[in-house]
Each structure stands twice: as structure tokens, then as C-alpha cells.
Amino acid sequence: MRIPLADLRAQHTALRDELVEAFRRVLESSAFVLGPELAAFERQFAAYCEVPHALGVGSGTEAIALALRALGVGLGDSVLLPAFTFIGTAEAVCHTGARPVFVDIEPQTLTLDPAALRAAIEKHHNVRAVIPVHLYGQVAAMHEIAAVAKETGAVVVEDAAQAHGARYHGRRAGSLAAIACFSFYPSKNLGALGDGGAITTGDADLATRVALLRDHGQHKKYMHDMVGFTARLDGVQAAWLSVKLRYLEQWNVRRRAIAQMYDNALRDLPGISPPITAAGREHVYYLYVARCSRRDALKAHLDACGIAAAIHYPVPLHLQPAFAHLGYRPGDFPVAEAAAREVLALPLYPEMSDAAVAEVYETVRKWAMRASPSMAAAQGQRA
Ligand SMILES: *Cc1c(COP(=O)(O)O)cnc(C)c1O
């Protein structure tokens, strides 16, 4: 591919010396598990998210599972989440023994629909938690979701795995609910050099429970208050993440600038809709996802032109074989199903040049004009 979807090599080449120095520090200190590098990163990440506590864990999926366990969610409970998200959100629910209950999404933002949430809460027993997902880097409708959850006593858990640095009415993703979960999977806006994740919370008791759960339930070596897990963020990953966190803000600014270029170029095209950012949100564009009526044809054309576009996600969770036992059917969540047919992520990464961005949008524009002769004629007259 001449233009990849994302380019981690470009990012790490620029940071090579700092990353090597961080590795050297951890190697010499031998602080591989817990220790000062992790504590320092947790302080920095909490400050970045504008929230009192952050705890590093092994992955984003683990972060969600530990957050739910810390809240006491388990066997016999139901947890509501959008039908259109990465499978990790739902897997984490299953790992606690609880049952995932899917809810449809809003047609514009593709995040959890508060009205559908209300209907689902009224229909299901034992709803203990709701997990809005800040899909593609845009925060879900947290005010409305919190209001629905509050009426029934369900706790809200943010899945902020795609939204490091995003804002909602001025407040950061990760500070908008009882507890929030992040992934540091390499391609995320803040990515480790391997797997990693974190939870953030303003609740000191929840933070303590997660700290115990991730480390065999021990508050002191070999003194176990509860049955826990091996689920810590490695010291070396924490050291690398501390390096990368210093650049996150400027990377997100660049992501938004690229998104703006795409928006301007794609706004007037037939059959293609740029992503919509709702009022009060500051998007961080983990992915730039347009909706296209002839999505598969456009993707094939881009592939042939050496441009990597991708589909996040081709099958909504309620129709995945992994969840066949839950008994959902096609048609249950029409907005999620339409999104799965139409979404297409275009290349976007902070190191992407303006020329590469232009090559992508010009290729998309030419294809869309050719597909729509009347549009091409109208454009020709205007020119
Ligand atoms: C990446 C991601 C996760 C899971 O994170 P991992 O670190 O891969 O376990 C969960 N939810 C969403 C929305 C994600 O994008």
C-alpha cells in the first residue's frame, strides 16, 4: 500500500531515541511489574484525563472486565452496551459472568442511542451497568445516558478505548462516569508497543478494588484480600507510554486537521457522507469513518489505487457467531446493521502528509463523480 490506514513505524522512528532511553531505564532498574515507571505513568495519565485516579492494566478488554468486577457485576447480572462496537466491550462483560444485552446506536454519531437504552432498560431485569462506547473518538451522549441509567440505578462505565483526549462539553473522556476504560493497543491514539490498558475513576474505593484485582487481590505481598488476576500494565510499557503521552495532544490536533481536510473535500459528494460530530463534542478521530452507499465498490477502488481503507465493523455484535447463543436476529438493530453496510475508514494518522491526504480525497472524489454523471456535469458547469 502506498498510503496505509495508519503508520506506527513513522511515529516510532521519530521517537526512537526517547523510546530506547526509556527501555534502558527499565532494564537497569528491573522494575518490570508494578514499580515507579507504572506509578509515574498513572499520575501523568490521570492528570491528562483530568481525573483523580488511573491504574494501568494488561489490555482494554481487561480494563472493562476489571471495572465491572470492581463494581460487583457478575453472574445473573445484565450489562447494556451498543450492538456496534469492537467485540472487546462485550467479551469483557462475558468474562465477569454477566450477560451482554445489545442496544441500537444513533444514526448520526453511531454511539449508544439513549432512547433505545431506555427501552432496553425497561425490558430487562437485573441491569447493573451500561457501557457507552466513544466510537471512533467521539464521546457518546453521556448526559442523556447518565439520566436514563440513574433512574434505574445502573452504573455507567465509559469504554474510552478509542477516545484518549476527546472532550464532552469541555470534560475529558475518562472523567465522565463512575469509571472509564482505555486501551493502549498499538494503533490507538495513545498506543503501547504491545498490549496495555487503563482504568480511570474519581472514586478512591473503586480505584483500590481495581488495584487489588489486577494484582492477585494483594494489598501487601502474599496477603490476599480477594481472588484477583494477573492483569497489570508492564513497567516497560508504562515507560514507553509516558514518552508517547507527551505527544498525544499534538497528535490529536493533527488528526483533527486532517479530518477537517477530508470533511471539506467530501462534503458535497453524492453517496458519501463525512462523519458527523454532535454539539459539545471534541472528536479525536481514532478513525475517520465516512458512510458510503456503495461502500464495497469504493473500498475495492481505493485498494486498487494503493490506498488502504478499512471497515470497522463489518458485522454488528448481535449477528456475530460468538453471540449466537444470545438469540438475536437480523433486523433487531437496524441502525447498527445499516452502519455495518456503509462505514468506511479512510487513512488517518498524525504523521500523514497533506499530499497523502489530498491523494486520498481526490481519489474518492473522482470515483464518486464518475459514479454519478449528473453530479460531474454540474461540477463541470460550475468550474
Ligand atoms: C480496542 C478496543 C477495546 C479493547 O482493547 P484491547 O486493548 O484490544 O483489549 C475495547 N473497546 C473498544 C471500543 C476498542 O476499540
The ligand as an SDF file (V2000), in Angstrom:
LIG
                    3D

 15 15  0  0  0  0  0  0  0  0999 V2000
   -9.5470   -1.5380   21.2830 C   0  0  0  0  0  0  0  0  0  0  0  0
  -10.8750   -1.5980   21.9290 C   0  0  0  0  0  0  0  0  0  0  0  0
  -11.1620   -2.3910   23.0620 C   0  0  0  0  0  0  0  0  0  0  0  0
  -10.2490   -3.4420   23.5860 C   0  0  0  0  0  0  0  0  0  0  0  0
   -8.9750   -3.1100   23.8110 O   0  0  0  0  0  0  0  0  0  0  0  0
   -7.8050   -4.2110   23.7900 P   0  0  0  0  0  0  0  0  0  0  0  0
   -6.6830   -3.4450   24.3870 O   0  0  0  0  0  0  0  0  0  0  0  0
   -7.5820   -4.6210   22.3750 O   0  0  0  0  0  0  0  0  0  0  0  0
   -8.2390   -5.3370   24.6610 O   0  0  0  0  0  0  0  0  0  0  0  0
  -12.4030   -2.2800   23.6620 C   0  0  0  0  0  0  0  0  0  0  0  0
  -13.3350   -1.4540   23.1690 N   0  0  0  0  0  0  0  0  0  0  0  0
  -13.1290   -0.7080   22.0740 C   0  0  0  0  0  0  0  0  0  0  0  0
  -14.2150    0.1870   21.6000 C   0  0  0  0  0  0  0  0  0  0  0  0
  -11.8960   -0.7720   21.4080 C   0  0  0  0  0  0  0  0  0  0  0  0
  -11.7110   -0.0410   20.3120 O   0  0  0  0  0  0  0  0  0  0  0  0
  1  2  1  0
  2  3  1  0
  2 14  2  0
  3  4  1  0
  3 10  2  0
  4  5  1  0
  5  6  1  0
  6  7  2  0
  6  8  1  0
  6  9  1  0
 10 11  1  0
 11 12  2  0
 12 13  1  0
 12 14  1  0
 14 15  1  0
M  END
$$$$
